[in-house]
Amino acid sequence: MSQSTSKPAALSDQECLRYSRHLLLKELGEAGQLKLKNAQVLLVGMGGLGAPAALYLAAAGVGKLVIADFDQLESSNLQRQVLYREADIEQPKVVAAKQQLQALNSAVQVRTVQRKMDAMLLAMEVAQADVVLDCSDNIATRYAVNKACVEAKVPLVSGAAVAFDGQLMVFDFRQQPQGCYHCLFPDASEQQLNCSNAGILGPVVGTIGSLQALETLKLLADIPSAQVGRFSSFDAHSLEWFHLKVNADSACPVCGEEKQAS
């Protein structure tokens, strides 16, 4: 993981000014800000979830962002994907996103992955990350990202949103025992709803993406979070949350006892 490499001893005067509101937080302070600066985060998907998440991570001073998406921006994306502008239509999302993120914070390094990631590439990228954000919109990618994070023991912040509903999950695979996404959703045979076939109210996906960024910053700065190992569902009609503890399934083919022993 990238935080194992050499680290600068202190923030510069310019960084102290820029992140002064972070430095006032006793839970974060200069030590926590240095952890953010030395971190590498992988975002899989730069749509409605990845757009706000990446903005907040760049603004917060996370040193390296790796953004992965193979899509081009379409006009219909602009209703919720607030990172982009009309001039970006038909551009690859990662190209437009990199421009916007570095315009926001030129000190942040942004690397793009403009292709579908096979298992080998995904495993390589996950292994280099300190935290992975699953901002995808399909169950196959969620399964693949979850599996790669379990195997590399890298924390995963997973989000989803459709219509008026949102979901947030945080798994810290550095801890044992720890359930995973597959423990929670073992059956992918049912048709999955997504923004394309069920619609989405823009601020709903923005809410979940912003919370993914929040949980990522807490993981990077070693700030305790009640969300680790918990599934949370958000109802935008009532503004109510439903929380459920994710229990490890010993028979899970991804993280179960037999898999871990093999």
Phi, psi and omega in degrees: 000149193292337182286356178279349179282174182298147186234142174294150187282336185204164175279150175286166177301320180295320178292322178299323178289313184297319184256026186301327180287332172291319185294338178285344182278122181295333179285343185244285178062192183293321180298317179293321179295324176296324177297320177296317182298326184267006185267155171237128183238135176256126175249119178260104184106124181239043177263224185296330177275312183295328183299304179291325180299314181296321179300313182290325179291319177294316180298327182283347178093023173295126193295319183227125175243128173250117185247126186240124177191141181252001184275157168262153181287135175244159182302322182292342179289332189293343179296339184219340184268082196286356177288336191257167180232164181303325180293345181273353183303135182077000171276153170301136183302318183294328178292311179295321181295316180301318179299316182291319182292320180283337171290329178285318181213100184291344181280345181276131175273128180239122177245137185254146172236101187257065179192162171291134182268121172282178185300322182292313180294319179298316179299320180295316181292319180297319182297335180273351187266152172271328175214145176245135173253121172270105180246027182279178183232022180213151188291327181297316179293320179299317177298315183295317180294317179301313181299316181296321180290320177300313184292327181269354183057047179248133180301145182234130174245111187249135178227159176204151178204140175204141180056245179251015187241143176227157179224144179221131178221141177231126178237123177254093186284003170285341180263145177228140353282156183213122174292169181225179181300322181291329175299322184281321181234078185281345186239116180253020186284335181284151178297133183265131174281145175215180184298328183289327183252350182232351181083168179202134171276122190312309182296341178294309180292328176294322178298313182292317179298320177295321178290328173298318177297317179301311181293327177295315179299321178295319177297315183294324183266007179059040175265123182303145180222133176287350184278344181297126181076020183230139172262129179234134180244134184246130178251110183289341176295313186257349187060032179255151178246143172242129183243142180218128177289134178269112179269140178293134177261114183298338180264006181299130181288351181260312186236004185295171185300317180294321179294317182292330182281339185282000000 
